Amino acid sequence: MSKVHYQATINAPWEKDQPLFQQVGLVTGASQGVGKGIATALFKAGCRVYITGRNIVTLEKSAKDIMSTSSRSKGEVIPMECDAADDEATKNLFQKIFQDNNNHLNILVNNVTMNLSHTGKRNSHSAADDASDINMNLWWNRDTLEEWDVTNRVGLRSYFASSSTAAKAMIQQRRGLIVNISSFGGVRKYIGIPHGVVKTATDRMSSDMADDLAEYGVAIVSMYPGLVRTEKMLATKAGPRILKSKASETPEYTGRAIVALYLAVSKKSIQYNICIYIYIYIYI
């Protein structure tokens, strides 16, 4: 594993040139936040993007939002309801994508995640008792077996399942990019133990997968988004500070880095001036 100061360009003429036209992408967990931003960047570059989530109504709205961001794109956004914890649903998702695209898939972004804060089950104790709040923030009181199981199944097991299915198609094409969205929780204490373990495991999984995929022209990276101005982040008490922070990023920023990575993998990046800097963990 090596830390790479990867350069990508925020001003590249992707919307004009449509370098991902006729390319097929899948972004899981893309109804909002980072996933939606990634799908937006792929769409603007001309990609046919499949987006997944558990609520088709929300997904359809997100697809319309994304497609409204560019009138020049030759791409499209296709919402697909899929619970990442459901193996049969995941199998059906890939079957549909392969059926529609002559067994092709160029870009897979594993972004879906789940912990109990998403379901409202975490920190259900009374906030009136300060001592209780402090005690509940200790891992043996805060982190549960339920969260361990949910976080691992959705945030790690589903990444393995999707990557395995996608890799079989990509090696036939001798080209492709798999991006596993990780976080700094993989290298330091953050959110909770289940989250940290899943992200550390995601990084190791990406590294081991990359060893076997390299000879087939398929790249896989574990990517750490920075301080992203997502809907949820801006709704917190820290939202105003995040919005003003020069270190914060738009959700689309990560997506533009992924476009640049794919073009590099595809040996097309030489035509673009490179000027954005983004830290990622890359495995080669």
ZIZI-V947049 format. One record per run of one state. SS is the DSSP state (@ for helix, = for strand, . for the rest). FROM is the first residue (numbers start at 1). LEN is the number of residues. If there is no record, write none. Layout:
# ZIZI-V947049
SS|FROM|LEN ; SS|FROM|LEN
This chain:
# ZIZI-V947049
.|1|1 ; =|2|7 ; .|9|5 ; @|14|4 ; .|18|6 ; =|24|4 ; .|28|5 ; @|33|12 ; .|45|3 ; =|48|6 ; .|54|2 ; @|56|12 ; .|68|8 ; =|76|6 ; .|82|5 ; @|87|14 ; .|101|6 ; =|107|4 ; .|111|5 ; @|116|4 ; .|120|10 ; @|130|7 ; .|137|2 ; @|139|4 ; .|143|2 ; @|145|29 ; .|174|2 ; =|176|7 ; .|183|1 ; @|184|3 ; .|187|6 ; @|193|24 ; .|217|1 ; =|218|7 ; .|225|2 ; =|227|2 ; .|229|2 ; @|231|4 ; .|235|4 ; @|239|6 ; .|245|3 ; =|248|2 ; .|250|1 ; @|251|15 ; .|266|3 ; @|269|3 ; .|272|4 ; =|276|8 ; .|284|1
